[in-house]
Every structure is written in structure tokens, then in C-alpha cells.
């Protein structure tokens, strides 16, 4: 159930529908889910963790749906 909710939020936040959350879309995702801002260094850390654990989780410096699952 949580996975489906995250997928839905991902699709809502992916406003340009390219299948990747860029930095601004990721900021909006964070704000939507947690009602808190996402600091640039925190976003870089998130991307690094995703990249280390999911081969296709970060593409073109953006987070993919695979990266949040």
C-alpha cells in the first residue's frame, strides 16, 4: 500500500512527465510528503544513497521511480 502511494505521489510531482524527479520536483515531493523543505546538501546525500543502492535510481541527476521504491 505504501509503495502505491509513493508511486502516485511520484507521478503527481513529476510535473514534466519525464519519469525523473529533478531537483525542483524533488523539493516539491519533500514538501508534499513531509511539509518540510529539502536542503540542497540533503538532496545530494539522498541521490548518493539511491545511486549506491539502485543501479538506475538516479538518471540525468534526477531520481527515478525505481529510486524511490
Backbone as CSV, one residue per row, in Angstrom:
resi,resn,N_x,N_y,N_z,CA_x,CA_y,CA_z,C_x,C_y,C_z
1,UNK,0.819,-1.191,0.000,0.000,0.000,0.000,0.868,1.262,0.000
2,UNK,1.917,1.297,0.812,2.811,2.459,0.850,3.505,2.645,-0.489
3,UNK,3.886,1.541,-1.119,4.564,1.610,-2.405,3.661,2.274,-3.446
4,UNK,2.394,1.901,-3.473,1.452,2.503,-4.421,1.276,3.991,-4.143
5,UNK,1.240,4.345,-2.864,1.093,5.753,-2.502,2.309,6.549,-2.960
6,UNK,3.509,6.019,-2.754,4.718,6.700,-3.203,4.757,6.827,-4.729
7,UNK,4.324,5.787,-5.424,4.274,5.850,-6.884,3.314,6.939,-7.352
8,UNK,2.179,7.030,-6.701,1.195,8.064,-7.063,1.753,9.453,-6.802
9,UNK,2.380,9.642,-5.647,2.974,10.939,-5.325,4.087,11.267,-6.317
10,UNK,4.901,10.260,-6.667,5.960,10.461,-7.660,5.351,10.990,-8.949
11,UNK,4.309,10.362,-9.427,3.685,10.760,-10.689,3.078,12.152,-10.604
12,UNK,2.528,12.490,-9.454,1.976,13.836,-9.262,3.094,14.872,-9.276
13,UNK,4.207,14.564,-8.623,5.325,15.507,-8.516,6.148,15.597,-9.799
14,UNK,6.072,14.600,-10.651,6.800,14.610,-11.924,6.005,15.447,-12.927
15,UNK,6.031,16.751,-12.728,5.156,17.644,-13.491,5.473,17.679,-14.980
16,UNK,6.721,17.402,-15.368,7.032,17.395,-16.798,6.912,15.995,-17.404
17,UNK,6.476,15.036,-16.595,6.195,13.663,-17.041,7.354,12.993,-17.779
18,UNK,8.581,13.245,-17.304,9.725,12.609,-17.950,10.205,11.355,-17.214
19,UNK,9.506,10.989,-16.132,9.863,9.783,-15.383,11.023,9.968,-14.436
20,UNK,11.450,11.214,-14.258,12.573,11.535,-13.381,12.200,12.769,-12.566
21,UNK,12.461,12.715,-11.255,12.243,13.896,-10.428,13.522,14.710,-10.409
22,UNK,13.482,15.905,-11.024,14.636,16.798,-10.967,14.668,17.459,-9.588
23,UNK,15.632,18.318,-9.368,15.793,18.901,-8.027,14.548,19.658,-7.570
24,UNK,13.943,20.447,-8.453,12.754,21.204,-8.059,11.571,20.271,-7.787
25,UNK,11.400,19.275,-8.615,10.319,18.307,-8.391,10.570,17.527,-7.098
26,UNK,11.829,17.225,-6.808,12.156,16.522,-5.570,11.872,17.396,-4.353
27,UNK,12.165,18.676,-4.479,11.848,19.624,-3.412,10.338,19.622,-3.161
28,UNK,9.556,19.674,-4.232,8.095,19.665,-4.099,7.595,18.346,-3.514
29,UNK,8.228,17.234,-3.901,7.907,15.916,-3.351,8.104,15.931,-1.839
30,UNK,9.257,16.441,-1.396,9.573,16.512,0.031,8.558,17.382,0.765
31,UNK,8.239,18.509,0.178,7.279,19.432,0.799,5.898,18.787,0.882
32,UNK,5.494,18.093,-0.182,4.182,17.437,-0.229,4.091,16.315,0.807
33,UNK,5.130,15.499,0.896,5.102,14.336,1.779,5.352,14.677,3.245
34,UNK,6.269,15.607,3.482,6.734,15.840,4.851,6.527,17.262,5.340
35,UNK,5.981,18.106,4.489,5.730,19.502,4.829,6.969,20.168,5.416
36,UNK,8.118,19.861,4.826,9.378,20.444,5.269,10.263,20.655,4.046
37,UNK,11.086,21.706,4.073,11.973,21.944,2.932,13.087,20.899,2.866
38,UNK,13.617,20.747,1.679,14.724,19.821,1.449,15.956,20.650,1.128
39,UNK,16.954,20.560,1.967,18.191,21.318,1.773,19.002,20.703,0.635
40,UNK,19.701,21.529,-0.152,20.480,21.010,-1.285,21.464,19.903,-0.891
41,UNK,22.167,20.048,0.229,23.119,19.019,0.637,22.401,17.725,1.029
42,UNK,21.203,17.838,1.552,20.410,16.648,1.886,19.974,15.940,0.610
43,UNK,19.601,16.708,-0.400,19.202,16.119,-1.682,20.376,15.382,-2.318
44,UNK,21.562,15.981,-2.260,22.752,15.304,-2.777,23.012,14.007,-2.031
45,UNK,22.833,14.020,-0.719,23.014,12.803,0.087,22.003,11.731,-0.299
46,UNK,20.757,12.138,-0.501,19.705,11.196,-0.914,20.073,10.566,-2.249
47,UNK,20.499,11.388,-3.196,20.877,10.870,-4.511,22.046,9.895,-4.396
48,UNK,23.029,10.222,-3.571,24.183,9.331,-3.386,23.769,7.990,-2.804
49,UNK,22.873,8.008,-1.830,22.388,6.766,-1.219,21.616,5.945,-2.243
50,UNK,20.750,6.607,-2.991,19.967,5.903,-4.015,20.897,5.302,-5.056
51,UNK,21.859,6.087,-5.519,22.788,5.620,-6.544,23.582,4.408,-6.060
52,UNK,23.952,4.403,-4.792,24.730,3.297,-4.235,23.908,2.019,-4.103
53,UNK,22.584,2.157,-4.029,21.726,1.004,-3.764,20.802,0.600,-4.905
54,UNK,20.731,1.417,-5.934,19.824,1.128,-7.052,20.492,1.583,-8.345
55,UNK,20.840,0.617,-9.198,21.589,0.920,-10.424,20.963,2.012,-11.276
56,UNK,19.666,2.012,-11.421,19.008,3.013,-12.270,18.149,3.970,-11.446
57,UNK,18.523,4.184,-10.198,17.751,5.053,-9.312,17.957,6.530,-9.555
58,UNK,19.121,6.881,-10.136,19.415,8.278,-10.468,19.823,8.334,-11.933
59,UNK,19.094,9.129,-12.711,19.366,9.283,-14.138,19.355,10.779,-14.455
60,UNK,20.370,11.234,-15.179,20.469,12.662,-15.540,20.315,13.563,-14.316
61,UNK,20.941,13.153,-13.219,20.939,13.886,-11.948,19.542,14.008,-11.326
62,UNK,18.611,13.150,-11.742,17.283,13.124,-11.163,16.942,11.737,-10.649
63,UNK,15.981,11.662,-9.773,15.604,10.397,-9.137,14.465,9.755,-9.920
64,UNK,14.653,8.479,-10.235,13.644,7.732,-10.985,12.651,7.064,-10.033
65,UNK,11.593,6.536,-10.594,10.620,5.798,-9.799,11.277,4.597,-9.132
66,UNK,12.194,3.944,-9.831,12.940,2.816,-9.238,13.718,3.271,-8.016
67,UNK,14.194,4.499,-8.036,14.986,5.023,-6.935,14.208,5.262,-5.665
68,UNK,12.914,5.467,-5.762,12.125,5.701,-4.544,11.430,4.443,-4.052
69,UNK,11.456,3.395,-4.849,10.812,2.151,-4.422,11.676,1.364,-3.492
